[in-house]
Structure formats: structure tokens, C-alpha cells
């Protein structure tokens, strides 16, 4: 009999209007890396949240080392040496990195917290696993990628031996992903057991031993990864063949839609400028990608472009109009759409309904309001149309509270809202973060359709496959400067990597 360290048997978990897990069984062997694969909203995160004690199932049992256990809350899970890196970070934004990592597991020196010992331990872990962080930085001031590192360090700090990774690579660079894969392999050598939720089939092939597939809340089976192709896994996940590379016809760009001249943006974290004298143009009918390793100024560049941050120097022109000092709404009205990097902070109001989130950028238009009153029927019809068109899955349709939806479906809702506004300029930052292959295929088609309709698209992505697949031109940003421009047809990932790491630059 296999040595199962964790068994989740016949788990059922329901929410209003939806059965997130429908009689699901999952068995984790000791010392294996077990991938959990499924579409957005298939119930993967819910199942792991049941194991971590965040949810209580309506039916089913959990066994650890063959014994039935009751996990009422995350403290119970921690006592059983179960740790979880969450897809949506469980961090206190006004606390420092160090305080977040040790929260609830503080080392004490008599009646006071031994901060010196805690700091030493955190620095040792970050050095050992290549997860460099500034222990004194506040969470609200660091990038999404850095926040992800803090989540991983939180789990490492607690010495857990059953590790749940919920989309841990969604915001990491290719180099960081390779490092994380190595970390997982080293955990496995140490005898730890890993449950690994991802949408990235290449990662499953690279690191997982077995893979269990969920579809619409139901268990579809478990396969040996070494014996199963990427195409077979994607078919098992979405129930159809998926096109993994986008079709894109050559197109001659038209007039300049976006022109950025000599932009300089200060950093919120240190005394240097985050963006230094950066200039670029995006024309009608082209996709320009701004590529770079996390933390090299892309975030601040986009914040200044969209009005979320102020520039200290430079000029932004949109369709011939100077918008350098324009408000966010003015930029929006002039034809700028923005799919933001952080969907929770800048993309949605999580306690609003899905329909209210769908009209956040348009509720003041005559279609949706009259004399200051919202036309509820028009909002509902509009939201219902986008939900159907973009396959946004939620328990109660338009009235679903956004917070209760899976991360991938929140992302699809934002993409639907921003593309449907028919913008002149679409700024898409990590547009497929956390999406499954079927949804990625659809979003890529939508972005290419915008380009083919003569719109200008500025894509900011850490996914080099996405960069090479979608872009007409690639600009690399390093330490706040644009250091190279490339044609994806005549360059390769290795060359881009050298520029992204600062080893090379164009004169």
C-alpha cells in the first residue's frame, strides 16, 4: 500500500449557488511533488483551503499518516506541520516584511519578542533559498513579486513538512521560477511533501511526480507526469484541445497613439529614481512589450502612465493630447484602458458585486445612469453579456461578490471590462497572471484582436513565452532605463535574459 501522508477523501464544499468541490478525493504520497491542475474556478484553491483549515467541508474526511484529523483553522494545520503559500497574499500591509513573516510564531526572549533572532533567521532563509527581501520594508511599499517572496518565507520560517503552493510562480520571473523549482526539489530530497497548484503545464512537467485534475469542482483523475504529454493534460483540464501558440498575422503599424518622452518617476522605497529618462512610442496596430525582471521600474512606469503615480520629469501624449497632468478618469475618457498588475489593489472593489465592478470605468455614462441614479437593469444586462462572452465563472452571476470569486475569474472580469470599453490604448500588465491555458488562449486572442482592429497595445509581462508570442516589438527595462529594443522574430529568450539581467545594453 502506498505511503500517503495526506488523504482528502470524498470532500464536498459548497458556497451559495455553486458546489466548489464535489466528492473530490486527493492522496499525497510522502516525499512527492503532487500537482493540482484545473481551470479557473475548478475548485483547486478551495480544496487546499479546506486542507489548511480556512474552510470546513460539508462532507468528507482528511487523514494525516492514516489517522483521521479535524482541521478547524490554520493553527490546527500548522500544528500538523501543514503550511500554505496563498495565491492572494495573507499579509498585513502596514507591517514590515519581518513582522509579517514571524506573525504568530514570534521567538520570545522572556516577555519580549526577540527581533534580533527573528531577523537573523529570516536573513538566513532568504539567503539560503535565494529569496532576497528587505526585512524592514513595509508590505504596502514593495512589489507584488516581493510580496510573493514574503509568503514563501512565512512558510519556510515555520519548518512545515507538508507544503501547499497555490500559484506560487504567478508573479515570479523565469529565473525566479527556476530557482523555486530547485527549492521544491530540495524540499523533496529533505522528505517534505508538496501540493502544487499551477496553471503552467511546463512547470508540472519540470517538477511534479503526479498530477490530479479537477474540472468544474469534480475530480477527473490522477496521472503520472512523466508518462503524460502537455496536450493530454490540457485536454483533461478543459475538456477540449487547446491552441498553445497564438496565430498572429503581420501588420503594418499606423500613427503613434502613445508617446512617452524622458519620463522620470521617483521610487517610493529608496532615494533613487525608479524610472530614469525613459522614452517609448506605441502605434496603431502594434503590440509593444515592456519586458524586465520584477522591480526594475516597469510598475512605476505604468503607474505614471495611468495616473496612479506622479512623474518628476517627462511628457506623455495620448492620441496627440498631452496627458502628463491629466487625472485617471480623464486618461480613461481619452481612450486609455488598464489591466493592472495587482487586481485586488487597483483592479476591483472586492466587496462590490461583479456587476458593479464591470461598470467601474463607465457608470457615469448615460447608458448606465440618469440624473445621478444608476440604471440597475442596464448594468445587469451589460454585466451578464460580459460574463457570458468572457466565460467569467461565479456562483451567483452578476450579483456575486467579487471577493468570493477565484483569482482567475476576477482577472477575466477585469480583462472583459477593460477591453470592452473599445480603448485607443490598452495597457495590459500581466494580463494572464493566474489564468489556465484555456483562458490564456482566449485572452491572447482578444489582445491580438485589439491590435488587428488598429488599437495600440502596451503589454507588460514577466512571461517570456507570452512576450515572444504576442509582441511586435520588445523593449527591455533594467534599473528604470530602457536598455534594448528587439524584434521577436530575430531575437531569442537567452538574449532577452542577458539584457533583463543588465549584462548587456544597446547604445
URKA-V257799 format. One record per residue. N is the residue number from 1. SS is DSSP state (~ for helix, > for strand, _ for the rest). PHI is phi in degrees with one decimal (none if undefined). PSI is psi in degrees with one decimal (999 if undefined). Layout:
N & SS & PHI & PSI
N & SS & PHI & PSI
This chain:
1 & _ & none & 138.8
2 & _ & -64.2 & 147.4
3 & _ & -89.7 & 90.4
4 & > & -88.0 & 124.9
5 & > & -84.3 & -32.0
6 & > & -132.8 & 133.1
7 & > & -129.1 & 123.1
8 & > & -108.0 & 110.2
9 & > & -111.3 & 120.0
10 & > & 55.2 & 46.4
11 & > & -77.6 & 128.6
12 & > & -124.4 & 128.5
13 & > & -134.7 & 125.1
14 & > & -116.9 & 146.3
15 & > & -124.9 & 166.5
16 & _ & -52.9 & 120.0
17 & _ & 81.9 & -0.5
18 & > & -152.1 & 141.1
19 & > & -101.0 & 98.1
20 & > & -68.8 & -39.9
21 & > & -127.2 & 123.6
22 & > & -118.4 & 91.2
23 & > & 59.8 & 52.4
24 & > & -94.2 & 134.7
25 & > & -119.6 & 129.9
26 & > & -137.4 & 130.9
27 & > & -126.0 & 124.5
28 & > & -107.1 & 120.9
29 & > & -79.0 & 153.0
30 & _ & -65.3 & 130.7
31 & _ & 72.5 & 26.1
32 & _ & -118.5 & 158.2
33 & > & -103.2 & 114.6
34 & > & -115.1 & 115.4
35 & > & -85.4 & 146.1
36 & > & -119.5 & 116.0
37 & > & -119.0 & 143.7
38 & > & 175.5 & 162.1
39 & _ & -65.0 & 168.0
40 & _ & -59.4 & 129.8
41 & _ & 82.2 & 11.9
42 & _ & -77.7 & -13.6
43 & _ & 107.3 & 12.2
44 & ~ & -66.9 & -52.7
45 & ~ & -64.6 & -36.0
46 & ~ & -61.4 & -45.5
47 & ~ & -60.9 & -43.0
48 & ~ & -69.9 & -32.6
49 & ~ & -67.4 & -31.4
50 & ~ & -65.6 & -43.6
51 & ~ & -65.2 & -33.0
52 & _ & -88.4 & -1.9
53 & _ & 87.0 & 8.4
54 & _ & -78.0 & -28.1
55 & _ & -126.7 & 152.7
56 & _ & -107.1 & 129.1
57 & _ & -76.0 & 153.2
58 & _ & -75.8 & -27.9
59 & > & -151.2 & 159.3
60 & > & 104.7 & 165.4
61 & > & -130.5 & 156.5
62 & > & -117.0 & 132.6
63 & > & -118.3 & 139.7
64 & > & -120.4 & 126.1
65 & _ & 51.8 & 38.9
66 & _ & 83.2 & -7.3
67 & > & -103.8 & 135.7
68 & > & -66.8 & 130.6
69 & > & -124.3 & 153.1
70 & _ & -113.3 & 118.1
71 & _ & -110.4 & 97.6
72 & _ & -84.6 & -23.5
73 & _ & -161.3 & 171.3
74 & ~ & -61.0 & -26.1
75 & ~ & -65.0 & -38.4
76 & ~ & -62.1 & -42.5
77 & ~ & -62.6 & -44.5
78 & ~ & -61.7 & -39.9
79 & ~ & -62.5 & -28.1
80 & _ & -89.7 & 8.9
81 & _ & 65.0 & 33.7
82 & > & -103.2 & 124.7
83 & > & -121.1 & 157.5
84 & > & -142.1 & 129.0
85 & > & -95.4 & 114.9
86 & _ & -84.5 & 148.0
87 & _ & -66.5 & -46.5
88 & _ & -101.7 & 114.0
89 & _ & -56.7 & 137.3
90 & _ & -100.9 & 70.2
91 & _ & -122.3 & 148.8
92 & _ & -92.8 & 111.1
93 & _ & -63.6 & -31.5
94 & _ & -88.5 & 0.1
95 & _ & -91.7 & 161.3
96 & > & -78.2 & 168.8
97 & ~ & -56.7 & -47.6
98 & ~ & -60.1 & -47.1
99 & ~ & -61.9 & -37.6
100 & ~ & -66.9 & -39.9
101 & ~ & -67.1 & -39.4
102 & ~ & -93.8 & -3.9
103 & _ & -55.4 & 121.8
104 & _ & 87.6 & -8.1
105 & _ & -138.8 & 39.9
106 & _ & -70.8 & 132.0
107 & _ & -74.6 & 133.9
108 & > & -107.8 & 144.3
109 & > & -121.4 & 90.5
110 & _ & 68.9 & -129.5
111 & _ & -86.6 & -2.5
112 & > & -116.2 & 156.4
113 & > & -71.4 & 129.7
114 & _ & -84.1 & 84.2
115 & ~ & -68.0 & -31.3
116 & ~ & -64.2 & -45.5
117 & ~ & -65.7 & -40.5
118 & ~ & -62.4 & -45.8
119 & ~ & -61.3 & -44.2
120 & ~ & -59.2 & -44.1
121 & ~ & -64.8 & -44.8
122 & ~ & -63.3 & -42.9
123 & ~ & -65.1 & -38.2
124 & ~ & -63.5 & -44.9
125 & ~ & -64.4 & -43.1
126 & ~ & -66.7 & -34.9
127 & ~ & -70.5 & -44.9
128 & ~ & -62.0 & -39.5
129 & _ & -103.8 & 7.5
130 & _ & 66.7 & 30.0
131 & _ & -109.6 & 70.6
132 & _ & -64.5 & 126.7
133 & _ & -138.6 & 158.7
134 & _ & -97.2 & 109.1
135 & _ & -60.2 & -23.7
136 & _ & -95.1 & -6.5
137 & _ & -72.4 & 144.9
138 & > & -81.4 & 145.4
139 & ~ & -57.2 & -39.6
140 & ~ & -66.3 & -15.4
141 & ~ & -101.8 & -2.0
142 & _ & -108.3 & 160.5
143 & _ & -70.2 & 166.3
144 & ~ & -59.7 & -41.0
145 & ~ & -61.9 & -40.1
146 & ~ & -66.5 & -39.2
147 & ~ & -61.1 & -38.0
148 & ~ & -61.4 & -40.6
149 & ~ & -61.9 & -38.9
150 & ~ & -62.5 & -41.3
151 & ~ & -60.0 & -43.1
152 & ~ & -66.6 & -41.9
153 & ~ & -65.4 & -33.6
154 & ~ & -55.6 & -43.1
155 & ~ & -73.9 & -42.4
156 & ~ & -60.8 & -36.7
157 & ~ & -61.8 & -28.2
158 & _ & -93.1 & 4.7
159 & _ & 55.0 & 40.3
160 & _ & -74.9 & 150.2
161 & _ & -112.7 & -5.4
162 & > & -118.0 & 112.2
163 & > & -113.4 & 124.3
164 & > & -104.8 & 120.4
165 & > & -109.8 & 110.3
166 & > & -99.5 & 100.7
167 & _ & 52.6 & 52.0
168 & _ & -71.5 & -19.9
169 & _ & -99.7 & 4.1
170 & _ & -57.9 & -30.8
171 & _ & -117.5 & 16.0
172 & _ & -97.3 & 154.5
173 & _ & -77.3 & 164.9
174 & ~ & -54.8 & -40.4
175 & ~ & -65.4 & -42.7
176 & ~ & -65.4 & -35.8
177 & ~ & -64.1 & -44.4
178 & ~ & -58.0 & -41.9
179 & ~ & -63.6 & -41.9
180 & ~ & -64.9 & -39.2
181 & ~ & -59.7 & -40.6
182 & ~ & -64.1 & -41.1
183 & ~ & -59.8 & -44.3
184 & ~ & -61.4 & -42.7
185 & ~ & -62.9 & -38.2
186 & ~ & -68.8 & -36.2
187 & ~ & -59.6 & -43.5
188 & ~ & -62.0 & -42.0
189 & ~ & -62.5 & -32.4
190 & _ & -76.2 & -3.7
191 & _ & 92.4 & 6.7
192 & _ & -76.9 & 155.4
193 & > & -113.4 & 135.6
194 & > & -123.7 & 130.8
195 & > & -105.3 & 126.4
196 & > & -130.4 & 104.4
197 & > & -87.4 & 126.5
198 & _ & -153.3 & 157.2
199 & _ & -101.3 & -5.1
200 & _ & -92.8 & 105.8
201 & ~ & -64.3 & -32.1
202 & ~ & -64.1 & -35.1
203 & ~ & -68.0 & -39.5
204 & ~ & -61.4 & -45.5
205 & ~ & -62.7 & -34.5
206 & ~ & -74.6 & -32.4
207 & ~ & -129.9 & -22.6
208 & _ & -88.5 & 149.3
209 & _ & -88.2 & -48.9
210 & > & -130.7 & 161.4
211 & > & -139.3 & 124.5
212 & > & -102.4 & 140.0
213 & > & -116.1 & 131.7
214 & > & -111.9 & 142.3
215 & > & -137.9 & 119.3
216 & _ & 50.8 & 44.4
217 & _ & 85.8 & -7.9
218 & > & -108.2 & 149.1
219 & > & -79.1 & 123.7
220 & > & -100.8 & -11.6
221 & > & 134.6 & 168.6
222 & > & -123.4 & 133.8
223 & > & -122.2 & 154.4
224 & > & -79.9 & 121.4
225 & ~ & -61.7 & -40.6
226 & ~ & -61.5 & -26.6
227 & ~ & -99.4 & 4.9
228 & _ & -124.7 & 132.0
229 & _ & -80.1 & 160.7
230 & ~ & -58.6 & -40.8
231 & ~ & -63.8 & -40.9
232 & ~ & -64.0 & -41.8
233 & ~ & -65.9 & -41.6
234 & ~ & -67.0 & -35.1
235 & ~ & -67.2 & -40.6
236 & ~ & -63.6 & -34.7
237 & ~ & -74.0 & -47.9
238 & ~ & -106.5 & -7.1
239 & _ & 79.1 & 14.4
240 & _ & -158.1 & 169.9
241 & _ & -73.8 & 140.9
242 & _ & -118.1 & 136.2
243 & _ & -84.6 & 112.5
244 & _ & -86.9 & -13.7
245 & _ & -122.9 & 131.9
246 & _ & -76.0 & 143.5
247 & _ & -83.7 & 127.1
248 & _ & -141.5 & 119.2
249 & _ & -83.7 & 151.6
250 & _ & -64.1 & 144.8
251 & _ & -147.6 & 139.8
252 & _ & -88.8 & 120.9
253 & _ & -66.0 & 153.1
254 & _ & -98.8 & -140.4
255 & _ & -71.8 & 162.3
256 & > & -72.8 & 126.8
257 & > & -96.8 & -46.8
258 & > & -116.6 & 130.3
259 & > & -131.5 & 120.1
260 & > & -113.1 & 125.7
261 & > & -120.4 & 120.2
262 & > & 50.9 & 46.4
263 & > & -72.2 & 132.0
264 & > & -127.1 & 129.5
265 & > & -129.7 & 127.4
266 & > & -70.9 & 155.3
267 & _ & -87.4 & 144.1
268 & _ & -85.8 & -12.0
269 & _ & -102.4 & -37.7
270 & _ & -134.2 & 179.7
271 & _ & -80.4 & -15.6
272 & _ & -76.2 & 165.3
273 & > & -78.9 & 138.6
274 & > & -77.4 & -35.3
275 & > & -122.3 & 131.5
276 & > & -123.7 & 103.2
277 & > & 55.1 & 44.0
278 & > & -89.9 & 137.3
279 & > & -133.0 & 142.7
280 & > & -160.7 & 163.2
281 & > & -131.2 & 145.1
282 & > & -127.5 & 128.9
283 & > & -106.1 & 166.9
284 & _ & -55.1 & 137.2
285 & _ & 71.2 & 28.8
286 & > & -141.7 & 152.0
287 & > & -110.0 & 113.1
288 & > & -103.8 & 127.8
289 & > & -106.0 & 131.3
290 & > & -98.6 & 106.8
291 & > & -106.7 & 153.8
292 & _ & 168.9 & 161.7
293 & _ & -74.2 & 145.1
294 & _ & -47.9 & 134.5
295 & _ & 90.0 & 15.8
296 & _ & -107.0 & 20.5
297 & _ & 105.2 & -7.0
298 & ~ & -62.3 & -41.5
299 & ~ & -60.8 & -48.8
300 & ~ & -66.2 & -35.1
301 & ~ & -59.7 & -47.2
302 & ~ & -68.0 & -39.5
303 & ~ & -59.1 & -43.1
304 & ~ & -67.9 & -38.4
305 & ~ & -62.8 & -39.3
306 & ~ & -93.9 & -5.5
307 & _ & 95.6 & 4.3
308 & _ & -78.3 & -22.7
309 & _ & -131.7 & 157.3
310 & _ & -95.7 & 142.8
311 & _ & -85.6 & 153.1
312 & _ & -98.2 & -15.3
313 & > & -158.1 & 155.8
314 & > & 115.2 & 175.6
315 & > & -142.8 & 137.2
316 & > & -119.3 & 126.3
317 & > & -119.3 & 126.3
318 & > & -116.5 & 113.4
319 & _ & 54.0 & 40.1
320 & _ & 87.6 & -7.5
321 & > & -103.3 & 131.6
322 & > & -73.7 & 115.9
323 & _ & -114.1 & 18.5
324 & _ & -55.4 & -34.4
325 & _ & -114.4 & 11.6
326 & _ & -72.3 & 152.3
327 & _ & -74.7 & 168.9
328 & ~ & -60.6 & -43.4
329 & ~ & -66.3 & -38.9
330 & ~ & -61.4 & -42.7
331 & ~ & -62.5 & -40.8
332 & ~ & -61.5 & -46.0
333 & ~ & -66.3 & -27.8
334 & _ & -81.6 & 1.8
335 & _ & 109.3 & 20.9
336 & > & -101.9 & 127.5
337 & > & -114.3 & 148.3
338 & > & -138.4 & 114.9
339 & > & -93.1 & 107.2
340 & _ & -80.6 & 160.5
341 & _ & -65.2 & -45.2
342 & _ & -105.4 & 99.1
343 & ~ & -65.9 & -27.1
344 & ~ & -80.3 & -37.9
345 & ~ & -80.0 & -41.0
346 & ~ & -122.4 & -4.1
347 & ~ & -103.3 & -28.6
348 & _ & -145.1 & 159.6
349 & _ & -104.0 & 105.6
350 & _ & -64.4 & -26.9
351 & _ & -93.1 & 4.2
352 & _ & -86.3 & 160.3
353 & > & -70.8 & 163.1
354 & ~ & -59.5 & -42.1
355 & ~ & -64.2 & -37.7
356 & ~ & -69.2 & -33.3
357 & ~ & -67.5 & -34.1
358 & ~ & -64.5 & -26.7
359 & _ & -109.2 & 16.1
360 & _ & -55.2 & -34.5
361 & _ & -92.6 & 0.4
362 & _ & -139.6 & 1.5
363 & _ & -61.8 & -20.3
364 & _ & -84.5 & -7.6
365 & _ & -70.5 & 151.2
366 & _ & -55.9 & -28.1
367 & _ & -58.9 & -34.5
368 & _ & -112.0 & -5.6
369 & > & -149.3 & 152.5
370 & > & -141.0 & 123.9
371 & _ & 54.4 & 35.3
372 & _ & 86.5 & -1.9
373 & > & -105.5 & 134.4
374 & > & -71.6 & 135.5
375 & _ & -86.3 & 94.0
376 & ~ & -58.2 & -39.5
377 & ~ & -65.1 & -42.6
378 & ~ & -65.0 & -40.4
379 & ~ & -62.8 & -45.1
380 & ~ & -62.7 & -44.7
381 & ~ & -63.6 & -41.9
382 & ~ & -63.4 & -46.9
383 & ~ & -62.4 & -44.4
384 & ~ & -59.1 & -39.5
385 & ~ & -64.6 & -45.4
386 & ~ & -66.5 & -37.8
387 & ~ & -60.6 & -43.4
388 & ~ & -70.8 & -44.3
389 & ~ & -64.2 & -38.5
390 & _ & -103.6 & 7.7
391 & _ & 53.0 & 50.0
392 & _ & -83.1 & 116.5
393 & _ & -99.0 & 128.4
394 & _ & -152.3 & 156.6
395 & _ & -63.4 & -39.2
396 & _ & -125.0 & 26.6
397 & ~ & 62.9 & -136.6
398 & ~ & -62.2 & -26.5
399 & ~ & -89.4 & -0.9
400 & _ & -60.4 & 136.2
401 & > & -72.9 & 130.8
402 & ~ & -56.9 & -36.2
403 & ~ & -59.5 & -29.9
404 & ~ & -82.0 & -7.3
405 & _ & -84.2 & 157.6
406 & _ & -67.6 & 155.7
407 & ~ & -58.2 & -41.0
408 & ~ & -64.0 & -37.6
409 & ~ & -75.7 & -30.5
410 & ~ & -60.7 & -42.9
411 & ~ & -63.4 & -42.9
412 & ~ & -62.7 & -36.2
413 & ~ & -64.7 & -41.8
414 & ~ & -65.4 & -45.0
415 & ~ & -60.1 & -43.7
416 & ~ & -58.9 & -49.1
417 & ~ & -60.7 & -44.9
418 & ~ & -74.7 & -37.9
419 & ~ & -74.1 & -36.5
420 & ~ & -68.1 & -14.9
421 & _ & -74.2 & -2.0
422 & _ & 55.5 & 58.7
423 & _ & -76.9 & 157.9
424 & _ & -76.1 & -36.6
425 & > & -128.2 & 123.5
426 & > & -107.5 & 117.5
427 & > & -100.0 & 111.4
428 & > & -114.7 & 108.5
429 & > & -104.8 & 115.2
430 & _ & 49.1 & 52.7
431 & _ & -65.3 & -21.7
432 & _ & -110.8 & 18.8
433 & _ & -61.0 & 121.9
434 & _ & 80.1 & 10.9
435 & _ & -97.0 & 151.4
436 & _ & -80.6 & 169.8
437 & ~ & -60.7 & -35.8
438 & ~ & -65.3 & -43.0
439 & ~ & -70.0 & -37.9
440 & ~ & -61.2 & -45.0
441 & ~ & -55.3 & -44.6
442 & ~ & -67.9 & -47.2
443 & ~ & -63.4 & -41.6
444 & ~ & -59.7 & -41.5
445 & ~ & -61.3 & -40.3
446 & ~ & -65.7 & -41.2
447 & ~ & -66.0 & -42.3
448 & ~ & -65.2 & -36.9
449 & ~ & -62.7 & -38.2
450 & ~ & -61.4 & -45.1
451 & ~ & -62.9 & -43.3
452 & ~ & -68.5 & -23.1
453 & _ & -84.1 & 5.9
454 & _ & 90.1 & 12.4
455 & _ & -85.7 & 158.2
456 & > & -95.7 & 134.3
457 & > & -125.0 & 124.4
458 & > & -107.2 & 113.0
459 & > & -103.5 & 129.3
460 & > & -116.3 & 116.9
461 & > & -145.2 & 144.9
462 & _ & -95.5 & -9.3
463 & _ & -85.5 & 105.7
464 & ~ & -64.6 & -31.1
465 & ~ & -62.3 & -42.4
466 & ~ & -65.8 & -41.9
467 & ~ & -58.3 & -49.2
468 & ~ & -69.6 & -32.8
469 & ~ & -73.8 & -39.9
470 & ~ & -100.7 & -29.0
471 & _ & -75.1 & 148.1
472 & _ & -96.0 & -33.8
473 & > & -137.4 & 147.0
474 & > & -122.2 & 127.0
475 & > & -111.3 & 132.7
476 & > & -104.1 & 130.3
477 & > & -108.2 & 130.6
478 & > & -137.0 & 125.7
479 & _ & 48.2 & 45.0
480 & _ & 82.1 & -1.1
481 & > & -117.6 & 147.4
482 & > & -84.6 & 113.3
483 & > & -106.0 & -4.2
484 & > & -168.7 & 149.5
485 & > & -127.2 & 134.5
486 & > & -137.8 & 152.3
487 & _ & -97.8 & 120.8
488 & _ & -59.0 & -21.4
489 & _ & -72.7 & -25.2
490 & _ & -117.2 & 9.7
491 & _ & -123.7 & 174.7
492 & _ & -135.6 & 168.5
493 & ~ & -61.8 & -37.4
494 & ~ & -62.4 & -44.1
495 & ~ & -62.5 & -46.4
496 & ~ & -56.9 & -42.7
497 & ~ & -59.1 & -39.6
498 & ~ & -64.5 & -42.4
499 & ~ & -68.6 & -39.3
500 & ~ & -64.9 & -31.2
501 & _ & -86.7 & -2.9
502 & _ & 85.1 & 6.1
503 & _ & -74.4 & -24.0
504 & _ & -138.9 & 159.6
505 & _ & -156.3 & 151.2
506 & _ & -78.4 & 141.8
507 & _ & -79.3 & 999
